[in-house]
Each structure stands twice: as structure tokens, then as C-alpha cells.
Amino acid sequence: MLLTEKYFPNKTEDIIGQENSIIKLKENVEAKIHSLIFGSNGTGKTSSVYAIANELDLEILELNASDLRNKDKINSIMKNASQQQSLFNTGKIILVDEIDSISGVDRGCVQAIADLLKSSKYPIVITANDLSNSKFSGLKRKCVKIEYENLNHDFIFKLLDKICKNEKVKYDEKILRKISYYNNGDARAAINDLQSLIINKEVLDLELYDREKKQELLNVLRIIFKVKDDKVLYNILNKVEGNFDEFILWLDENLPHEYSGKDLEKAYYYLSKSDIFRNRIMKKQYYRLLVYVNFFLSSGIANSKESKNKEIVKYKRNDRILKIWINNRRNHGKVQLANELKETIHTSKVKILKELNYMQFLFQNDTKNF
């Protein structure tokens, strides 16, 4: 059983670090006031709604925003739910989860949800990670906004410590603190990482875990580059742990060492197609497109080759991100100077940066005139 399921909070007192937000949300539910709760992943938004429903003996109807793709669905599902009596006559909460997964073309859907708030007989709680998009302005006006702040590392450490003690797992405090720190306030991700590190009732050392993750990544690369069997390639990317973007950089870096000629051209075609779909996912927050990304990166690239490369290739990490960071650090002083000068000399920052090298040369070689 997953630890996230086993330790899913049944009471509000089990939710860490969000006491004030939960008090406000509970007051709103009791008063039948609609709430818009927002914050990063793993901060307790959805779990607090379930905990409050449990404490108040309310039925909960959860709707995921990605399933409410048009006005007709909203009216047929959500409108009926907001008017109909609960099954056991106990009252209910309508939970619309991840409202920000509604894409830019679905502005009418957001407005339709906002319109239903007026007529609902029951409190509606809407969750979101980010409310910066202007399409949520109608919802913000009609709901009470409640922010769930990122969890403090100490809160997450105490939660992991409690789980380890309950599960009778041996652990080093330093490892739990590393997990707490690495997950940037996401309790759910921290618990998942803890579970992946527990072997034989003991928490594995993080350095060993990182080596195992890298080895798994290299194995996936090797399968994609050397195999053409779709049965083997099916769901192979599920074995990639951690940063998916990093895996794509590994693919990009090592493709020219495995493929050549037309094979390489086709492989890069599928790599570029995957990038197009990833951008659509980021823009529209429509994660069902991920199936296409996985297909292009696995079967697409694997089947681009006529035959496998029989040479043994030592795969290496792409250092593009590091080079960008080094370049940014190198130019940090110039950018700072350009920001200071642009108002004084009424010139754009871009133009100043372009001409700074010439100016530096003039200063060095003609100090008499300056």
C-alpha cells in the first residue's frame, strides 16, 4: 500500500502547517460560502477538503477540472450536483480540483463555473496551483481566496519522522532532512521519495539512491537506442525517475553517438515532435497529451534506426544547462550595469549590452579621451 494513501489525513489536525487556512476553509463550508484555495502541489489543499467533510459528516463530490471540458458537461454534471440533495441527506461539498488545468481555449468553461456559484445550494471548493491567469478573475470575485503556503522543511521532516516510527523503519536523521529539503515544500512528493528509499525496513542512503536512479536512466536510454520491439518499449519511460526534462537532454546529447545519416534525421524529427507536444502541455495544462510525448520519445526514436549500432557507447550528460548558467554568471555584471545605465542615457538594455564590449575596448585603449 502506498504511504500517501495510508497516511492520507482523516482529520484536520493531521494536516501539517496550514492551521489558519484550514480554520477559514471550515468556517466557509459551514456557512456555505464558496472557497478558492490555491498553493503549490503537496501543501494539503485537497486533503483538507476531505478532512473537513469527514469531520462535518458531509458527502463530497469531487470533479476534476480537466474532465469539465465544455459548458455542456459543466451544466450536465456540476449544475445537477449543485442542486440535487445528497444521497444520505447529510449535506455535501462540491470539490472542483485543479481548476488551472483548464486550457486557454476554455475561458467559457471557467465563466460557466463562476455562474453556477450563484445558484448552488451547497458550498463549492475550487483548488488551483496558480491563479495568475486573467481567466480566473470571475472566480476570484465570487469566492473567498485562501492561500496554502509552501510547507516548512521542519514540518515535512516531522511528518517523515512520524511515518518512519509508525512503520518501524530504521533511518538516519540527515537522510530525512535531505528528503525534506529536496522536495521544496511538497509533502506528497517527500512521502513518495521516502517510500522509494525504504528497503528491508531501512531508509537507503540518498547518494546510493541517486546512483541507482542514474543507472535506471542509462538502462532506459540503452533500450531505446538498441531495441525496436514495441512490446519492450511500451511504458518504458515510466521507469524514468526524477526530472523528465533532464532525460530528454540525455537523449539529445547521445543521439549522434548512436545514430547517423537518415536514422539520426528521423530520430531528431521525433524528438522535436515530442517537444512540440510538451510545450502544448505546459501552455494548456492538458496532460493527456503526455501519451504522445512518451510515444515519440520511446517508439518514435527507437524505430528511427534501420539497425542497431553494435558499438558500445558510453552515455554522457548534456552540459548545456551548466554552460547557460556559467554564461549568465559571466554576464551578470554587464546586465546589472545596463539596467543602471538605460534610464540615464535613454537607451534600451539590449542596445547597451550589444555596445558594451566596444565601449570597454575604447576605455582600455584611449584613457586620455575618457
C-alpha positions in Angstrom: 0.0 0.0 0.0 1.3 3.5 -0.9 2.3 5.5 2.2 0.5 8.6 0.7 -2.7 6.6 0.9 -2.0 5.0 4.3 -1.3 8.4 5.8 -3.9 10.4 4.0 -5.3 12.7 6.8 -8.8 11.9 8.1 -8.8 14.8 10.5 -7.8 18.4 10.0 -5.4 18.1 13.0 -3.4 15.6 10.9 -2.6 18.2 8.2 0.6 20.0 8.9 1.5 23.7 8.6 -1.9 25.0 7.3 -3.8 25.6 10.6 -5.1 29.2 9.8 -6.1 28.3 6.2 -8.0 25.2 7.3 -9.9 27.1 10.0 -11.0 29.7 7.4 -12.0 26.9 4.9 -14.0 25.1 7.6 -15.8 28.3 8.5 -16.7 28.9 4.9 -18.0 25.3 4.4 -20.2 25.6 7.5 -21.6 28.9 6.3 -22.0 27.6 2.7 -19.5 30.2 1.3 -17.6 29.2 -1.8 -13.8 29.0 -1.5 -11.0 29.2 -3.9 -7.9 27.6 -2.3 -4.5 27.9 -4.0 -0.9 26.9 -3.4 1.8 24.6 -4.7 1.5 20.8 -5.1 1.5 18.7 -1.9 0.5 21.5 0.5 -2.7 19.9 1.7 -5.4 21.6 -0.4 -7.4 18.5 -1.5 -6.7 16.5 1.7 -8.0 19.4 3.9 -11.3 19.4 2.0 -11.7 15.6 2.6 -10.8 16.0 6.3 -13.3 18.8 6.8 -16.0 16.8 5.0 -15.2 13.8 7.3 -15.4 15.9 10.5 -18.7 17.6 9.5 -20.2 14.3 8.2 -20.7 15.7 4.7 -20.7 13.9 1.4 -18.0 15.0 -1.0 -18.4 15.1 -4.8 -15.0 15.6 -6.5 -14.8 16.9 -10.1 -11.5 17.3 -11.8 -11.4 20.4 -14.0 -9.7 18.5 -16.8 -13.0 16.5 -17.2 -15.1 19.6 -17.4 -14.0 20.4 -21.0 -17.1 22.4 -22.2 -20.2 24.2 -21.0 -22.5 21.2 -21.7 -20.5 18.9 -19.4 -20.4 21.6 -16.7 -24.2 22.1 -16.9 -25.0 18.3 -17.0 -22.6 17.3 -14.2 -21.9 20.3 -12.0 -25.2 22.1 -12.3 -27.1 19.0 -11.3 -24.8 18.2 -8.4 -25.1 21.8 -7.1 -28.9 21.4 -6.9 -29.6 17.8 -6.0 -29.8 16.6 -2.5 -27.0 14.4 -1.2 -27.6 10.6 -1.2 -27.9 10.2 2.5 -29.4 13.7 3.2 -26.2 14.7 5.1 -25.3 17.8 3.0 -22.2 17.9 0.7 -19.2 19.7 -0.5 -18.6 20.0 -4.3 -14.9 19.9 -4.9 -13.5 21.2 -8.3 -9.9 20.1 -8.3 -7.1 21.7 -10.3 -9.1 24.5 -12.0 -5.9 25.7 -13.6 -5.7 22.6 -15.8 -8.5 24.2 -17.9 -6.7 25.5 -21.0 -6.7 28.9 -22.5 -9.4 28.0 -25.1 -11.8 27.0 -22.3 -12.4 30.5 -20.9 -16.1 30.0 -21.3 -15.9 26.9 -19.1 -14.3 29.0 -16.3 -17.1 31.5 -16.7 -19.8 28.8 -16.6 -18.4 27.5 -13.3 -18.4 31.1 -12.0 -22.1 31.5 -13.0 -23.0 28.3 -11.1 -21.7 29.7 -7.9 -24.7 32.0 -7.6 -27.3 29.2 -7.7 -25.5 26.3 -5.9 -27.3 25.1 -2.7 -24.0 23.6 -1.4 -20.5 25.1 -0.7 -18.2 24.7 -3.7 -14.5 24.5 -3.1 -12.1 25.1 -6.0 -8.4 24.2 -5.9 -5.6 25.6 -8.0 -1.8 25.8 -8.1 -1.6 29.2 -9.8 -4.3 31.9 -10.1 -2.2 34.5 -12.1 -4.1 33.9 -15.4 -6.7 36.6 -16.0 -9.4 34.0 -16.9 -9.8 33.3 -13.2 -10.8 36.9 -12.4 -14.5 36.0 -12.3 -13.9 33.1 -9.8 -11.7 35.3 -7.6 -14.5 37.9 -7.3 -17.2 35.3 -6.3 -15.1 33.1 -4.0 -13.2 33.7 -0.8 -9.5 33.1 -1.7 -7.5 31.0 0.8 -3.7 30.6 0.3 -1.9 27.4 1.3 1.7 28.3 1.7 4.7 26.1 0.9 5.4 23.8 3.9 8.4 24.5 6.0 11.2 21.8 5.8 10.8 21.1 9.5 7.1 20.3 9.1 7.9 17.8 6.4 10.8 16.3 8.5 8.4 15.8 11.4 5.9 14.1 9.2 8.5 11.7 7.7 9.9 11.1 11.2 6.4 10.1 12.4 5.9 7.8 9.4 9.2 6.0 9.9 8.5 5.4 13.6 5.0 4.1 12.9 6.4 1.8 10.2 9.3 0.7 12.5 11.8 1.8 9.8 15.5 2.5 10.7 16.7 5.8 9.4 19.4 8.4 9.6 18.1 11.9 10.6 20.3 13.5 7.9 18.7 11.5 5.1 15.1 12.5 6.2 16.3 16.2 6.4 17.7 15.9 2.8 14.4 14.5 1.6 12.5 17.3 3.3 14.8 19.9 1.8 14.9 18.5 -1.8 11.1 18.5 -2.2 10.6 22.2 -1.8 7.5 22.1 0.5 5.7 19.3 -1.3 4.7 16.8 1.4 3.3 14.2 -1.0 6.4 14.1 -3.1 8.5 13.8 0.1 6.5 10.8 1.3 6.8 9.2 -2.2 10.5 9.7 -2.1 10.7 8.2 1.4 8.8 5.1 0.3 11.1 4.6 -2.7 14.1 4.7 -0.3 12.8 2.2 2.2 14.3 -1.3 1.6 14.1 -4.1 4.2 12.7 -1.7 6.9 15.6 0.7 6.4 15.9 4.0 4.6 18.5 3.8 1.9 21.3 6.4 1.7 20.4 9.2 -0.8 23.8 9.0 -2.6 23.2 5.3 -3.3 19.6 6.2 -4.4 20.9 8.9 -6.8 23.3 6.3 -8.3 20.5 3.8 -8.8 18.3 6.4 -10.4 21.1 7.3 -12.8 21.7 3.6 -13.6 18.0 3.2 -14.3 18.1 6.2 -16.7 21.1 4.7 -18.5 19.2 1.4 -18.9 16.2 3.2 -20.4 18.5 5.0 -22.9 20.2 1.8 -23.8 16.8 0.1 -24.5 15.6 3.0 -26.7 18.8 3.1 -28.7 19.3 -0.7 -29.1 15.7 -2.2 -29.3 12.9 -1.9 -31.8 10.3 -4.2 -30.2 7.2 -2.1 -29.3 6.3 -4.6 -26.5 9.5 -3.9 -24.7 9.3 -0.1 -25.4 5.7 0.1 -24.1 5.6 2.3 -20.9 9.4 2.2 -20.8 9.5 5.8 -19.8 7.6 5.0 -16.6 11.0 3.8 -15.3 12.5 7.3 -15.7 12.5 8.8 -12.2 13.0 12.5 -11.3 13.4 15.3 -13.8 11.9 14.3 -17.2 13.5 17.3 -18.9 16.9 16.0 -17.8 16.2 12.7 -19.5 15.4 14.5 -22.8 18.7 16.3 -22.5 20.4 12.9 -22.1 18.6 11.7 -25.3 19.6 14.8 -27.2 23.2 14.6 -26.2 23.7 10.9 -27.0 21.6 10.5 -30.2 24.5 11.5 -32.5 26.7 8.8 -30.9 24.2 6.0 -31.6 22.5 7.1 -34.9 23.8 8.6 -38.1 22.6 9.8 -41.5 18.8 9.3 -42.2 18.4 7.4 -38.9 19.6 10.5 -37.0 17.4 12.8 -39.0 14.3 10.7 -38.2 15.2 10.4 -34.6 15.6 14.2 -34.2 12.3 14.6 -36.0 10.5 12.6 -33.3 12.5 14.4 -30.6 11.3 17.7 -31.9 7.7 16.4 -32.2 7.8 15.4 -28.5 9.0 18.9 -27.7 6.0 20.5 -29.5 3.6 18.4 -27.5 5.4 19.2 -24.3 5.0 22.9 -25.0 1.3 22.4 -25.6 1.0 20.6 -22.3 2.8 23.5 -20.5 0.6 26.1 -22.3 -2.8 24.3 -21.9 -2.1 22.2 -18.8 -3.7 19.3 -20.7 -1.7 16.3 -19.5 -3.5 13.7 -21.6 -1.1 14.8 -24.4 1.7 13.2 -22.4 0.9 9.9 -24.2 2.1 11.4 -27.5 5.3 12.7 -25.8 6.0 9.2 -24.5 5.3 7.6 -27.8 7.6 9.9 -29.8 10.5 9.6 -27.2 10.3 5.8 -27.0 8.8 4.1 -30.0 9.4 7.0 -32.3 13.2 7.3 -31.7 13.7 3.6 -31.3 12.1 2.8 -34.6 14.0 5.5 -36.5 17.0 3.2 -36.9 17.3 0.6 -39.6 19.6 -1.5 -37.4 21.1 -1.0 -34.0 24.6 0.4 -33.5 26.8 -2.6 -32.4 29.5 -0.4 -30.9 29.4 0.1 -27.1 28.7 3.8 -26.4 29.4 5.5 -23.1 26.5 7.8 -22.5 27.2 11.2 -21.0 25.2 14.0 -19.5 24.3 17.1 -21.6 26.1 20.1 -20.2 24.0 22.7 -22.0 22.3 23.9 -18.8 25.6 24.3 -17.0 27.0 26.3 -19.9 24.0 28.6 -19.8 24.4 29.1 -16.1 28.1 29.9 -16.4 27.4 32.3 -19.3 24.7 34.1 -17.2 27.1 34.4 -14.3 29.8 35.8 -16.5 27.4 38.4 -18.0 25.7 39.2 -14.6 27.9 42.4 -14.1 27.1 43.7 -17.6 23.4 43.1 -17.3 23.4 44.9 -13.9 25.3 47.9 -15.5 23.0 48.0 -18.4 19.9 48.2 -16.1 21.5 51.1 -14.3 22.5 53.0 -17.5 19.3 52.6 -19.6 17.3 55.3 -17.7 20.2 57.7 -17.6 21.3 57.5 -21.3 17.7 56.7 -22.6 18.8 53.6 -24.4 17.4 50.0 -24.3 19.2 47.4 -22.3 19.7 45.2 -25.4 21.5 48.0 -27.3 23.7 48.8 -24.2 24.7 45.1 -23.9 25.5 45.0 -27.6 27.8 48.0 -27.4 29.4 47.4 -24.0 32.2 45.4 -25.5 33.1 48.2 -27.9 32.9 50.8 -25.0 35.2 48.6 -22.8 37.7 48.4 -25.7 37.6 52.2 -26.1 38.1 52.8 -22.4 41.1 50.4 -22.3 42.9 51.9 -25.3 42.1 55.6 -25.1 42.1 56.6 -21.5 43.2 60.1 -22.4 39.9 60.9 -24.0 37.7 59.4 -21.3 
